[in-house]
Amino acid sequence: MTKLAQWLWGLALLGSTWAALTTGALGLELPSSCREVLWPLPAYLLVSAGCYALGTVGYRVATFHDCEDAARELQSQIQEARADLTRRGMRF
Amino acid sequence: MATGTDQVVGLGLVAVSLVIFTYYTAWVILLPFIDSQHVIHKYFLPRAYAVAIPLAAGLLLLLFVGVFITYVMLKNQKVTKKAQ
């Protein structure tokens, strides 16, 4: 089974469970506070996934290992190359 | 370690995501278990907004992405037409 099929399977299973529980199709008498938590659950999972993604991106940006010397060296090499090529007649 | 603006932006993103996560978790998960007469309910909108606001934000995001893609594609088309 492909990964897409697996994901769709999982989503379909969880989605149908949630729908069955929220619409009361299973005939379970859940306490009202549980029902109050249950019905926004898909939106909640999406928002938390988004927050996790945003937080991970921010954290990795903040802790990225810069190499200042290598960056400066690369920039000077680029300038050299540009000057050399313009001398040989190439237009940028 | 990243320096200067990178650190500020990165940590800012982390802080924003944490704030949104805690507020939203309190709204969706914790509030139904708190007595409806408690003063904390004053700080949260009616429950329907807990789904409506993320939905609206998601649609806005999709709209923005679509507009951006259209703009880039049109600009590309104009450039190729000029080059011909």
Backbone of each chain as nested JSON, in Angstrom:
{
  "chains": [
    {"id": "A", "residues": [
      {"number": 1, "name": "MET", "atoms": {"N": [0.849, -1.205, 0.0], "CA": [0.0, 0.0, 0.0], "C": [0.885, 1.255, 0.0]}},
      {"number": 2, "name": "THR", "atoms": {"N": [0.581, 2.221, -0.824], "CA": [1.403, 3.436, -0.871], "C": [1.19, 4.268, 0.391]}},
      {"number": 3, "name": "LYS", "atoms": {"N": [2.137, 5.238, 0.591], "CA": [2.037, 6.105, 1.77], "C": [0.749, 6.921, 1.716]}},
      {"number": 4, "name": "LEU", "atoms": {"N": [0.403, 7.395, 0.508], "CA": [-0.813, 8.202, 0.365], "C": [-2.026, 7.382, 0.785]}},
      {"number": 5, "name": "ALA", "atoms": {"N": [-2.072, 6.132, 0.309], "CA": [-3.202, 5.277, 0.662], "C": [-3.266, 5.073, 2.175]}},
      {"number": 6, "name": "GLN", "atoms": {"N": [-2.097, 4.873, 2.805], "CA": [-2.07, 4.701, 4.258], "C": [-2.621, 5.924, 4.977]}},
      {"number": 7, "name": "TRP", "atoms": {"N": [-2.134, 7.093, 4.56], "CA": [-2.587, 8.327, 5.197], "C": [-4.086, 8.503, 5.022]}},
      {"number": 8, "name": "LEU", "atoms": {"N": [-4.582, 8.269, 3.783], "CA": [-6.009, 8.442, 3.531], "C": [-6.834, 7.464, 4.359]}},
      {"number": 9, "name": "TRP", "atoms": {"N": [-6.348, 6.23, 4.467], "CA": [-6.991, 5.216, 5.298], "C": [-7.115, 5.724, 6.74]}},
      {"number": 10, "name": "GLY", "atoms": {"N": [-5.964, 6.138, 7.279], "CA": [-5.946, 6.623, 8.661], "C": [-6.893, 7.79, 8.858]}},
      {"number": 11, "name": "LEU", "atoms": {"N": [-6.839, 8.748, 7.918], "CA": [-7.72, 9.911, 8.027], "C": [-9.188, 9.502, 7.955]}},
      {"number": 12, "name": "ALA", "atoms": {"N": [-9.493, 8.57, 7.023], "CA": [-10.879, 8.129, 6.879], "C": [-11.364, 7.454, 8.163]}},
      {"number": 13, "name": "LEU", "atoms": {"N": [-10.5, 6.617, 8.764], "CA": [-10.87, 5.928, 10.007], "C": [-11.162, 6.92, 11.117]}},
      {"number": 14, "name": "LEU", "atoms": {"N": [-10.158, 7.83, 11.347], "CA": [-10.324, 8.802, 12.426], "C": [-11.52, 9.714, 12.146]}},
      {"number": 15, "name": "GLY", "atoms": {"N": [-11.67, 10.126, 10.878], "CA": [-12.774, 11.009, 10.524], "C": [-14.118, 10.37, 10.775]}},
      {"number": 16, "name": "SER", "atoms": {"N": [-14.251, 9.105, 10.405], "CA": [-15.536, 8.444, 10.605], "C": [-15.82, 8.232, 12.088]}},
      {"number": 17, "name": "THR", "atoms": {"N": [-14.752, 7.911, 12.883], "CA": [-14.958, 7.772, 14.332], "C": [-15.47, 9.078, 14.912]}},
      {"number": 18, "name": "TRP", "atoms": {"N": [-14.8, 10.195, 14.527], "CA": [-15.188, 11.503, 15.055], "C": [-16.613, 11.841, 14.655]}},
      {"number": 19, "name": "ALA", "atoms": {"N": [-16.961, 11.584, 13.365], "CA": [-18.307, 11.915, 12.895], "C": [-19.345, 11.083, 13.648]}},
      {"number": 20, "name": "ALA", "atoms": {"N": [-19.031, 9.783, 13.82], "CA": [-19.986, 8.922, 14.529], "C": [-20.203, 9.406, 15.957]}},
      {"number": 21, "name": "LEU", "atoms": {"N": [-19.104, 9.819, 16.617], "CA": [-19.237, 10.252, 18.009], "C": [-19.96, 11.596, 18.115]}},
      {"number": 22, "name": "THR", "atoms": {"N": [-19.64, 12.545, 17.222], "CA": [-20.264, 13.87, 17.332], "C": [-21.75, 13.826, 16.997]}},
      {"number": 23, "name": "THR", "atoms": {"N": [-22.135, 13.024, 15.978], "CA": [-23.553, 13.008, 15.622], "C": [-24.356, 12.08, 16.525]}},
      {"number": 24, "name": "GLY", "atoms": {"N": [-23.655, 11.385, 17.423], "CA": [-24.378, 10.494, 18.331], "C": [-24.942, 9.274, 17.639]}},
      {"number": 25, "name": "ALA", "atoms": {"N": [-24.373, 8.917, 16.473], "CA": [-24.899, 7.778, 15.715], "C": [-24.695, 6.459, 16.433]}},
      {"number": 26, "name": "LEU", "atoms": {"N": [-23.696, 6.432, 17.381], "CA": [-23.448, 5.181, 18.096], "C": [-24.352, 5.029, 19.301]}},
      {"number": 27, "name": "GLY", "atoms": {"N": [-25.141, 6.065, 19.579], "CA": [-26.078, 5.959, 20.692], "C": [-25.428, 6.051, 22.053]}},
      {"number": 28, "name": "LEU", "atoms": {"N": [-24.152, 6.552, 22.11], "CA": [-23.492, 6.722, 23.409], "C": [-23.957, 8.025, 24.056]}},
      {"number": 29, "name": "GLU", "atoms": {"N": [-24.166, 7.971, 25.368], "CA": [-24.561, 9.189, 26.06], "C": [-23.339, 9.821, 26.699]}},
      {"number": 30, "name": "LEU", "atoms": {"N": [-22.558, 10.602, 25.9], "CA": [-21.369, 11.256, 26.446], "C": [-21.784, 12.469, 27.271]}},
      {"number": 31, "name": "PRO", "atoms": {"N": [-21.046, 12.744, 28.384], "CA": [-21.33, 13.96, 29.156], "C": [-21.141, 15.202, 28.281]}},
      {"number": 32, "name": "SER", "atoms": {"N": [-21.907, 16.266, 28.568], "CA": [-21.947, 17.423, 27.657], "C": [-20.584, 18.081, 27.512]}},
      {"number": 33, "name": "SER", "atoms": {"N": [-19.75, 18.075, 28.603], "CA": [-18.437, 18.716, 28.481], "C": [-17.565, 17.944, 27.494]}},
      {"number": 34, "name": "CYS", "atoms": {"N": [-17.69, 16.584, 27.46], "CA": [-16.921, 15.792, 26.495], "C": [-17.348, 16.122, 25.074]}},
      {"number": 35, "name": "ARG", "atoms": {"N": [-18.666, 16.264, 24.877], "CA": [-19.137, 16.606, 23.528], "C": [-18.627, 17.986, 23.12]}},
      {"number": 36, "name": "GLU", "atoms": {"N": [-18.593, 18.907, 24.095], "CA": [-18.092, 20.255, 23.824], "C": [-16.641, 20.232, 23.364]}},
      {"number": 37, "name": "VAL", "atoms": {"N": [-15.839, 19.307, 23.936], "CA": [-14.436, 19.189, 23.532], "C": [-14.336, 18.474, 22.198]}},
      {"number": 38, "name": "LEU", "atoms": {"N": [-15.249, 17.518, 21.941], "CA": [-15.103, 16.643, 20.783], "C": [-15.329, 17.349, 19.45]}},
      {"number": 39, "name": "TRP", "atoms": {"N": [-16.381, 18.19, 19.379], "CA": [-16.728, 18.651, 18.033], "C": [-15.719, 19.588, 17.376]}},
      {"number": 40, "name": "PRO", "atoms": {"N": [-14.962, 20.469, 18.112], "CA": [-13.945, 21.249, 17.391], "C": [-12.629, 20.498, 17.207]}},
      {"number": 41, "name": "LEU", "atoms": {"N": [-12.57, 19.207, 17.548], "CA": [-11.294, 18.495, 17.563], "C": [-10.512, 18.533, 16.254]}},
      {"number": 42, "name": "PRO", "atoms": {"N": [-11.128, 18.343, 15.062], "CA": [-10.33, 18.434, 13.827], "C": [-9.669, 19.804, 13.661]}},
      {"number": 43, "name": "ALA", "atoms": {"N": [-10.434, 20.864, 13.922], "CA": [-9.859, 22.212, 13.824], "C": [-8.709, 22.363, 14.81]}},
      {"number": 44, "name": "TYR", "atoms": {"N": [-8.898, 21.804, 16.033], "CA": [-7.851, 21.918, 17.039], "C": [-6.58, 21.217, 16.59]}},
      {"number": 45, "name": "LEU", "atoms": {"N": [-6.713, 20.003, 16.018], "CA": [-5.536, 19.256, 15.579], "C": [-4.819, 19.996, 14.461]}},
      {"number": 46, "name": "LEU", "atoms": {"N": [-5.606, 20.602, 13.537], "CA": [-4.982, 21.353, 12.449], "C": [-4.209, 22.551, 12.994]}},
      {"number": 47, "name": "VAL", "atoms": {"N": [-4.829, 23.287, 13.915], "CA": [-4.175, 24.482, 14.465], "C": [-2.923, 24.094, 15.236]}},
      {"number": 48, "name": "SER", "atoms": {"N": [-2.979, 23.003, 16.019], "CA": [-1.779, 22.6, 16.766], "C": [-0.684, 22.136, 15.825]}},
      {"number": 49, "name": "ALA", "atoms": {"N": [-1.058, 21.434, 14.725], "CA": [-0.049, 21.033, 13.749], "C": [0.609, 22.258, 13.14]}},
      {"number": 50, "name": "GLY", "atoms": {"N": [-0.214, 23.282, 12.816], "CA": [0.331, 24.521, 12.276], "C": [1.26, 25.206, 13.248]}},
      {"number": 51, "name": "CYS", "atoms": {"N": [0.861, 25.252, 14.53], "CA": [1.701, 25.884, 15.554], "C": [3.016, 25.139, 15.702]}},
      {"number": 52, "name": "TYR", "atoms": {"N": [2.949, 23.802, 15.677], "CA": [4.167, 23.01, 15.795], "C": [5.104, 23.304, 14.632]}},
      {"number": 53, "name": "ALA", "atoms": {"N": [4.539, 23.351, 13.406], "CA": [5.354, 23.636, 12.229], "C": [6.02, 25.007, 12.357]}},
      {"number": 54, "name": "LEU", "atoms": {"N": [5.215, 26.012, 12.728], "CA": [5.743, 27.375, 12.86], "C": [6.845, 27.431, 13.908]}},
      {"number": 55, "name": "GLY", "atoms": {"N": [6.596, 26.789, 15.054], "CA": [7.572, 26.809, 16.132], "C": [8.862, 26.116, 15.737]}},
      {"number": 56, "name": "THR", "atoms": {"N": [8.75, 24.965, 15.043], "CA": [9.952, 24.249, 14.615], "C": [10.767, 25.083, 13.639]}},
      {"number": 57, "name": "VAL", "atoms": {"N": [10.065, 25.711, 12.679], "CA": [10.776, 26.562, 11.716], "C": [11.505, 27.688, 12.446]}},
      {"number": 58, "name": "GLY", "atoms": {"N": [10.806, 28.362, 13.352], "CA": [11.413, 29.462, 14.095], "C": [12.611, 29.01, 14.904]}},
      {"number": 59, "name": "TYR", "atoms": {"N": [12.487, 27.85, 15.57], "CA": [13.578, 27.35, 16.387], "C": [14.79, 27.028, 15.535]}},
      {"number": 60, "name": "ARG", "atoms": {"N": [14.549, 26.359, 14.384], "CA": [15.689, 25.992, 13.534], "C": [16.344, 27.23, 12.923]}},
      {"number": 61, "name": "VAL", "atoms": {"N": [15.529, 28.275, 12.639], "CA": [16.119, 29.522, 12.139], "C": [17.007, 30.139, 13.214]}},
      {"number": 62, "name": "ALA", "atoms": {"N": [16.535, 30.125, 14.45], "CA": [17.281, 30.771, 15.536], "C": [18.547, 30.008, 15.888]}},
      {"number": 63, "name": "THR", "atoms": {"N": [18.576, 28.674, 15.712], "CA": [19.74, 27.903, 16.139], "C": [20.594, 27.434, 14.97]}},
      {"number": 64, "name": "PHE", "atoms": {"N": [20.372, 28.047, 13.791], "CA": [21.141, 27.625, 12.623], "C": [22.607, 27.974, 12.821]}},
      {"number": 65, "name": "HIS", "atoms": {"N": [23.509, 27.057, 12.407], "CA": [24.943, 27.304, 12.598], "C": [25.496, 28.093, 11.427]}},
      {"number": 66, "name": "ASP", "atoms": {"N": [25.656, 29.403, 11.642], "CA": [26.254, 30.258, 10.62], "C": [27.756, 30.047, 10.542]}},
      {"number": 67, "name": "CYS", "atoms": {"N": [28.326, 30.216, 9.331], "CA": [29.777, 30.217, 9.206], "C": [30.169, 31.554, 8.582]}},
      {"number": 68, "name": "GLU", "atoms": {"N": [30.396, 32.57, 9.451], "CA": [30.636, 33.924, 8.956], "C": [31.834, 33.987, 8.029]}},
      {"number": 69, "name": "ASP", "atoms": {"N": [32.946, 33.325, 8.419], "CA": [34.17, 33.391, 7.605], "C": [33.941, 32.795, 6.228]}},
      {"number": 70, "name": "ALA", "atoms": {"N": [33.304, 31.607, 6.209], "CA": [33.054, 30.963, 4.923], "C": [32.161, 31.841, 4.052]}},
      {"number": 71, "name": "ALA", "atoms": {"N": [31.165, 32.501, 4.668], "CA": [30.266, 33.367, 3.902], "C": [31.03, 34.518, 3.274]}},
      {"number": 72, "name": "ARG", "atoms": {"N": [31.89, 35.159, 4.079], "CA": [32.651, 36.3, 3.547], "C": [33.581, 35.848, 2.435]}},
      {"number": 73, "name": "GLU", "atoms": {"N": [34.246, 34.702, 2.648], "CA": [35.162, 34.178, 1.63], "C": [34.408, 33.918, 0.335]}},
      {"number": 74, "name": "LEU", "atoms": {"N": [33.228, 33.309, 0.458], "CA": [32.425, 33.012, -0.725], "C": [32.049, 34.285, -1.466]}},
      {"number": 75, "name": "GLN", "atoms": {"N": [31.628, 35.323, -0.715], "CA": [31.252, 36.591, -1.349], "C": [32.418, 37.185, -2.121]}},
      {"number": 76, "name": "SER", "atoms": {"N": [33.633, 37.175, -1.508], "CA": [34.788, 37.753, -2.211], "C": [35.116, 36.944, -3.452]}},
      {"number": 77, "name": "GLN", "atoms": {"N": [34.968, 35.612, -3.369], "CA": [35.215, 34.771, -4.546], "C": [34.23, 35.084, -5.658]}},
      {"number": 78, "name": "ILE", "atoms": {"N": [32.966, 35.35, -5.272], "CA": [31.955, 35.707, -6.273], "C": [32.347, 37.01, -6.956]}},
      {"number": 79, "name": "GLN", "atoms": {"N": [32.792, 38.007, -6.166], "CA": [33.203, 39.289, -6.762], "C": [34.355, 39.085, -7.736]}},
      {"number": 80, "name": "GLU", "atoms": {"N": [35.347, 38.282, -7.313], "CA": [36.478, 37.98, -8.198], "C": [36.009, 37.386, -9.52]}},
      {"number": 81, "name": "ALA", "atoms": {"N": [35.125, 36.372, -9.393], "CA": [34.655, 35.682, -10.596], "C": [33.922, 36.642, -11.527]}},
      {"number": 82, "name": "ARG", "atoms": {"N": [33.069, 37.509, -10.932], "CA": [32.323, 38.473, -11.749], "C": [33.275, 39.394, -12.5]}},
      {"number": 83, "name": "ALA", "atoms": {"N": [34.282, 39.935, -11.77], "CA": [35.244, 40.846, -12.396], "C": [35.971, 40.144, -13.524]}},
      {"number": 84, "name": "ASP", "atoms": {"N": [36.389, 38.894, -13.254], "CA": [37.124, 38.135, -14.259], "C": [36.282, 37.931, -15.514]}},
      {"number": 85, "name": "LEU", "atoms": {"N": [35.032, 37.509, -15.31], "CA": [34.175, 37.217, -16.459], "C": [33.824, 38.487, -17.23]}},
      {"number": 86, "name": "THR", "atoms": {"N": [33.597, 39.634, -16.518], "CA": [33.287, 40.87, -17.228], "C": [34.475, 41.295, -18.073]}},
      {"number": 87, "name": "ARG", "atoms": {"N": [35.69, 41.066, -17.509], "CA": [36.878, 41.373, -18.288], "C": [36.941, 40.572, -19.569]}},
      {"number": 88, "name": "ARG", "atoms": {"N": [36.506, 39.318, -19.478], "CA": [36.53, 38.469, -20.674], "C": [35.337, 38.714, -21.586]}},
      {"number": 89, "name": "GLY", "atoms": {"N": [34.49, 39.655, -21.239], "CA": [33.454, 40.078, -22.166], "C": [32.061, 39.552, -21.886]}},
      {"number": 90, "name": "MET", "atoms": {"N": [31.844, 38.855, -20.777], "CA": [30.497, 38.337, -20.51], "C": [29.647, 39.424, -19.848]}},
      {"number": 91, "name": "ARG", "atoms": {"N": [28.406, 39.554, -20.278], "CA": [27.516, 40.564, -19.715], "C": [26.557, 39.918, -18.747]}},
      {"number": 92, "name": "PHE", "atoms": {"N": [26.351, 40.565, -17.602], "CA": [25.416, 40.046, -16.594], "C": [24.082, 40.723, -16.754]}}
    ]},
    {"id": "B", "residues": [
      {"number": 1, "name": "MET", "atoms": {"N": [25.861, 29.313, 15.962], "CA": [24.52, 29.88, 16.233], "C": [24.231, 31.019, 15.288]}},
      {"number": 2, "name": "ALA", "atoms": {"N": [22.998, 31.155, 14.88], "CA": [22.601, 32.278, 14.035], "C": [22.751, 33.587, 14.803]}},
      {"number": 3, "name": "THR", "atoms": {"N": [22.844, 34.678, 14.065], "CA": [23.106, 35.951, 14.746], "C": [22.021, 36.965, 14.431]}},
      {"number": 4, "name": "GLY", "atoms": {"N": [21.985, 38.021, 15.24], "CA": [21.205, 39.221, 14.955], "C": [19.747, 38.952, 14.656]}},
      {"number": 5, "name": "THR", "atoms": {"N": [19.288, 39.467, 13.492], "CA": [17.857, 39.399, 13.17], "C": [17.365, 37.959, 13.069]}},
      {"number": 6, "name": "ASP", "atoms": {"N": [18.242, 37.042, 12.635], "CA": [17.819, 35.646, 12.525], "C": [17.338, 35.114, 13.859]}},
      {"number": 7, "name": "GLN", "atoms": {"N": [18.129, 35.373, 14.913], "CA": [17.736, 34.894, 16.235], "C": [16.436, 35.526, 16.694]}},
      {"number": 8, "name": "VAL", "atoms": {"N": [16.34, 36.857, 16.486], "CA": [15.133, 37.567, 16.939], "C": [13.9, 37.013, 16.242]}},
      {"number": 9, "name": "VAL", "atoms": {"N": [13.994, 36.902, 14.898], "CA": [12.841, 36.408, 14.144], "C": [12.497, 34.99, 14.558]}},
      {"number": 10, "name": "GLY", "atoms": {"N": [13.524, 34.125, 14.667], "CA": [13.283, 32.738, 15.031], "C": [12.613, 32.607, 16.384]}},
      {"number": 11, "name": "LEU", "atoms": {"N": [13.179, 33.285, 17.395], "CA": [12.596, 33.193, 18.735], "C": [11.222, 33.837, 18.77]}},
      {"number": 12, "name": "GLY", "atoms": {"N": [11.035, 34.9, 17.968], "CA": [9.713, 35.518, 17.878], "C": [8.681, 34.538, 17.363]}},
      {"number": 13, "name": "LEU", "atoms": {"N": [9.047, 33.785, 16.305], "CA": [8.135, 32.779, 15.768], "C": [7.795, 31.73, 16.817]}},
      {"number": 14, "name": "VAL", "atoms": {"N": [8.823, 31.278, 17.559], "CA": [8.585, 30.27, 18.603], "C": [7.608, 30.816, 19.633]}},
      {"number": 15, "name": "ALA", "atoms": {"N": [7.842, 32.069, 20.067], "CA": [6.97, 32.664, 21.082], "C": [5.537, 32.774, 20.569]}},
      {"number": 16, "name": "VAL", "atoms": {"N": [5.372, 33.256, 19.317], "CA": [4.026, 33.405, 18.752], "C": [3.322, 32.055, 18.699]}},
      {"number": 17, "name": "SER", "atoms": {"N": [4.043, 31.03, 18.236], "CA": [3.396, 29.721, 18.123], "C": [3.004, 29.187, 19.498]}},
      {"number": 18, "name": "LEU", "atoms": {"N": [3.835, 29.425, 20.522], "CA": [3.497, 28.961, 21.866], "C": [2.262, 29.673, 22.407]}},
      {"number": 19, "name": "VAL", "atoms": {"N": [2.22, 31.009, 22.189], "CA": [1.069, 31.777, 22.676], "C": [-0.216, 31.266, 22.029]}},
      {"number": 20, "name": "ILE", "atoms": {"N": [-0.168, 31.136, 20.681], "CA": [-1.368, 30.684, 19.983], "C": [-1.78, 29.305, 20.477]}},
      {"number": 21, "name": "PHE", "atoms": {"N": [-0.777, 28.421, 20.649], "CA": [-1.098, 27.054, 21.067], "C": [-1.74, 27.029, 22.443]}},
      {"number": 22, "name": "THR", "atoms": {"N": [-1.158, 27.761, 23.416], "CA": [-1.724, 27.718, 24.771], "C": [-3.124, 28.324, 24.803]}},
      {"number": 23, "name": "TYR", "atoms": {"N": [-3.303, 29.484, 24.138], "CA": [-4.628, 30.103, 24.146], "C": [-5.663, 29.182, 23.526]}},
      {"number": 24, "name": "TYR", "atoms": {"N": [-5.311, 28.607, 22.368], "CA": [-6.267, 27.757, 21.669], "C": [-6.559, 26.492, 22.445]}},
      {"number": 25, "name": "THR", "atoms": {"N": [-5.51, 25.9, 23.074], "CA": [-5.741, 24.703, 23.889], "C": [-6.671, 25.023, 25.048]}},
      {"number": 26, "name": "ALA", "atoms": {"N": [-6.405, 26.156, 25.736], "CA": [-7.277, 26.53, 26.843], "C": [-8.716, 26.704, 26.351]}},
      {"number": 27, "name": "TRP", "atoms": {"N": [-8.875, 27.33, 25.183], "CA": [-10.193, 27.606, 24.641], "C": [-10.966, 26.322, 24.338]}},
      {"number": 28, "name": "VAL", "atoms": {"N": [-10.283, 25.398, 23.571], "CA": [-10.994, 24.221, 23.078], "C": [-11.069, 23.12, 24.128]}},
      {"number": 29, "name": "ILE", "atoms": {"N": [-9.944, 22.88, 24.841], "CA": [-9.876, 21.682, 25.69], "C": [-10.25, 21.978, 27.14]}},
      {"number": 30, "name": "LEU", "atoms": {"N": [-9.776, 23.091, 27.697], "CA": [-9.937, 23.301, 29.129], "C": [-11.271, 23.944, 29.492]}},
      {"number": 31, "name": "LEU", "atoms": {"N": [-11.713, 24.925, 28.67], "CA": [-12.88, 25.716, 29.056], "C": [-14.152, 24.91, 29.323]}},
      {"number": 32, "name": "PRO", "atoms": {"N": [-14.477, 23.855, 28.527], "CA": [-15.716, 23.121, 28.828], "C": [-15.745, 22.495, 30.211]}},
      {"number": 33, "name": "PHE", "atoms": {"N": [-14.552, 22.286, 30.804], "CA": [-14.523, 21.657, 32.118], "C": [-14.527, 22.668, 33.256]}},
      {"number": 34, "name": "ILE", "atoms": {"N": [-14.559, 23.962, 32.89], "CA": [-14.559, 24.984, 33.935], "C": [-15.986, 25.496, 34.093]}},
      {"number": 35, "name": "ASP", "atoms": {"N": [-16.391, 25.659, 35.344], "CA": [-17.73, 26.113, 35.686], "C": [-18.1, 27.374, 34.904]}},
      {"number": 36, "name": "SER", "atoms": {"N": [-19.292, 27.397, 34.294], "CA": [-19.652, 28.497, 33.395], "C": [-19.774, 29.838, 34.1]}},
      {"number": 37, "name": "GLN", "atoms": {"N": [-19.774, 29.856, 35.434], "CA": [-19.862, 31.136, 36.15], "C": [-18.492, 31.72, 36.438]}},
      {"number": 38, "name": "HIS", "atoms": {"N": [-17.43, 30.949, 36.128], "CA": [-16.07, 31.408, 36.437], "C": [-15.711, 32.629, 35.601]}},
      {"number": 39, "name": "VAL", "atoms": {"N": [-14.876, 33.513, 36.178], "CA": [-14.557, 34.772, 35.505], "C": [-13.705, 34.572, 34.253]}},
      {"number": 40, "name": "ILE", "atoms": {"N": [-13.012, 33.392, 34.134], "CA": [-12.081, 33.215, 33.008], "C": [-12.805, 33.204, 31.667]}},
      {"number": 41, "name": "HIS", "atoms": {"N": [-14.118, 32.842, 31.678], "CA": [-14.857, 32.79, 30.418], "C": [-14.951, 34.15, 29.744]}},
      {"number": 42, "name": "LYS", "atoms": {"N": [-14.695, 35.216, 30.536], "CA": [-14.763, 36.571, 29.985], "C": [-13.648, 36.785, 28.939]}},
      {"number": 43, "name": "TYR", "atoms": {"N": [-12.533, 36.031, 29.068], "CA": [-11.389, 36.253, 28.192], "C": [-11.464, 35.456, 26.899]}},
      {"number": 44, "name": "PHE", "atoms": {"N": [-12.548, 34.691, 26.71], "CA": [-12.639, 33.866, 25.518], "C": [-13.939, 34.147, 24.779]}},
      {"number": 45, "name": "LEU", "atoms": {"N": [-13.849, 34.16, 23.419], "CA": [-15.044, 34.383, 22.606], "C": [-15.962, 33.165, 22.679]}},
      {"number": 46, "name": "PRO", "atoms": {"N": [-17.215, 33.307, 22.184], "CA": [-18.095, 32.136, 22.116], "C": [-17.45, 31.002, 21.33]}},
      {"number": 47, "name": "ARG", "atoms": {"N": [-17.813, 29.783, 21.679], "CA": [-17.098, 28.602, 21.201], "C": [-17.092, 28.443, 19.675]}},
      {"number": 48, "name": "ALA", "atoms": {"N": [-18.181, 28.935, 19.027], "CA": [-18.257, 28.779, 17.566], "C": [-17.076, 29.433, 16.869]}},
      {"number": 49, "name": "TYR", "atoms": {"N": [-16.543, 30.52, 17.467], "CA": [-15.404, 31.206, 16.855], "C": [-14.149, 30.363, 16.864]}},
      {"number": 50, "name": "ALA", "atoms": {"N": [-14.099, 29.336, 17.734], "CA": [-12.903, 28.495, 17.81], "C": [-12.697, 27.713, 16.526]}},
      {"number": 51, "name": "VAL", "atoms": {"N": [-13.778, 27.485, 15.765], "CA": [-13.643, 26.816, 14.466], "C": [-13.693, 27.85, 13.346]}},
      {"number": 52, "name": "ALA", "atoms": {"N": [-14.524, 28.906, 13.536], "CA": [-14.718, 29.879, 12.459], "C": [-13.457, 30.659, 12.156]}},
      {"number": 53, "name": "ILE", "atoms": {"N": [-12.724, 31.085, 13.213], "CA": [-11.539, 31.927, 12.981], "C": [-10.43, 31.152, 12.275]}},
      {"number": 54, "name": "PRO", "atoms": {"N": [-10.03, 29.931, 12.709], "CA": [-9.014, 29.198, 11.948], "C": [-9.463, 28.898, 10.525]}},
      {"number": 55, "name": "LEU", "atoms": {"N": [-10.756, 28.596, 10.34], "CA": [-11.261, 28.324, 8.999], "C": [-11.102, 29.542, 8.104]}},
      {"number": 56, "name": "ALA", "atoms": {"N": [-11.521, 30.707, 8.601], "CA": [-11.391, 31.946, 7.829], "C": [-9.932, 32.238, 7.531]}},
      {"number": 57, "name": "ALA", "atoms": {"N": [-9.062, 32.047, 8.54], "CA": [-7.635, 32.296, 8.338], "C": [-7.066, 31.365, 7.276]}},
      {"number": 58, "name": "GLY", "atoms": {"N": [-7.476, 30.09, 7.301], "CA": [-7.017, 29.131, 6.307], "C": [-7.442, 29.527, 4.903]}},
      {"number": 59, "name": "LEU", "atoms": {"N": [-8.711, 29.954, 4.768], "CA": [-9.197, 30.369, 3.451], "C": [-8.443, 31.604, 2.958]}},
      {"number": 60, "name": "LEU", "atoms": {"N": [-8.183, 32.551, 3.864], "CA": [-7.416, 33.745, 3.496], "C": [-6.027, 33.36, 2.998]}},
      {"number": 61, "name": "LEU", "atoms": {"N": [-5.404, 32.399, 3.708], "CA": [-4.08, 31.937, 3.321], "C": [-4.114, 31.35, 1.917]}},
      {"number": 62, "name": "LEU", "atoms": {"N": [-5.106, 30.484, 1.649], "CA": [-5.238, 29.887, 0.326], "C": [-5.426, 30.964, -0.737]}},
      {"number": 63, "name": "LEU", "atoms": {"N": [-6.276, 31.958, -0.425], "CA": [-6.507, 33.065, -1.357], "C": [-5.207, 33.786, -1.662]}},
      {"number": 64, "name": "PHE", "atoms": {"N": [-4.436, 34.085, -0.619], "CA": [-3.183, 34.8, -0.795], "C": [-2.221, 33.999, -1.654]}},
      {"number": 65, "name": "VAL", "atoms": {"N": [-2.102, 32.686, -1.364], "CA": [-1.208, 31.84, -2.151], "C": [-1.649, 31.811, -3.607]}},
      {"number": 66, "name": "GLY", "atoms": {"N": [-2.963, 31.674, -3.851], "CA": [-3.474, 31.655, -5.218], "C": [-3.181, 32.946, -5.958]}},
      {"number": 67, "name": "VAL", "atoms": {"N": [-3.408, 34.081, -5.295], "CA": [-3.147, 35.379, -5.927], "C": [-1.673, 35.512, -6.259]}},
      {"number": 68, "name": "PHE", "atoms": {"N": [-0.801, 35.095, -5.311], "CA": [0.634, 35.202, -5.548], "C": [1.068, 34.37, -6.745]}},
      {"number": 69, "name": "ILE", "atoms": {"N": [0.557, 33.12, -6.824], "CA": [0.919, 32.254, -7.948], "C": [0.447, 32.863, -9.257]}},
      {"number": 70, "name": "THR", "atoms": {"N": [-0.813, 33.387, -9.273], "CA": [-1.329, 34.018, -10.491], "C": [-0.442, 35.178, -10.916]}},
      {"number": 71, "name": "TYR", "atoms": {"N": [-0.063, 36.014, -9.949], "CA": [0.78, 37.173, -10.248], "C": [2.105, 36.75, -10.862]}},
      {"number": 72, "name": "VAL", "atoms": {"N": [2.754, 35.75, -10.249], "CA": [4.047, 35.295, -10.765], "C": [3.898, 34.716, -12.161]}},
      {"number": 73, "name": "MET", "atoms": {"N": [2.829, 33.932, -12.388], "CA": [2.634, 33.327, -13.707], "C": [2.392, 34.388, -14.77]}},
      {"number": 74, "name": "LEU", "atoms": {"N": [1.579, 35.415, -14.437], "CA": [1.315, 36.474, -15.407], "C": [2.585, 37.233, -15.735]}},
      {"number": 75, "name": "LYS", "atoms": {"N": [3.388, 37.517, -14.676], "CA": [4.633, 38.245, -14.907], "C": [5.551, 37.438, -15.834]}},
      {"number": 76, "name": "ASN", "atoms": {"N": [5.614, 36.109, -15.599], "CA": [6.433, 35.238, -16.435], "C": [5.987, 35.263, -17.884]}},
      {"number": 77, "name": "GLN", "atoms": {"N": [4.652, 35.214, -18.074], "CA": [4.103, 35.224, -19.432], "C": [4.494, 36.493, -20.168]}},
      {"number": 78, "name": "LYS", "atoms": {"N": [4.391, 37.643, -19.456], "CA": [4.714, 38.912, -20.08], "C": [6.183, 38.956, -20.482]}},
      {"number": 79, "name": "VAL", "atoms": {"N": [7.044, 38.401, -19.618], "CA": [8.484, 38.409, -19.906], "C": [8.773, 37.57, -21.139]}},
      {"number": 80, "name": "THR", "atoms": {"N": [8.134, 36.38, -21.249], "CA": [8.385, 35.533, -22.423], "C": [7.862, 36.193, -23.679]}},
      {"number": 81, "name": "LYS", "atoms": {"N": [6.722, 36.901, -23.587], "CA": [6.153, 37.565, -24.765], "C": [7.078, 38.678, -25.242]}},
      {"number": 82, "name": "LYS", "atoms": {"N": [7.687, 39.379, -24.263], "CA": [8.582, 40.479, -24.616], "C": [9.837, 39.936, -25.293]}},
      {"number": 83, "name": "ALA", "atoms": {"N": [10.311, 38.773, -24.802], "CA": [11.564, 38.212, -25.323], "C": [11.394, 37.654, -26.727]}},
      {"number": 84, "name": "GLN", "atoms": {"N": [10.134, 37.335, -27.111], "CA": [9.941, 36.727, -28.439], "C": [10.128, 37.711, -29.569]}}
    ]}
  ]
}
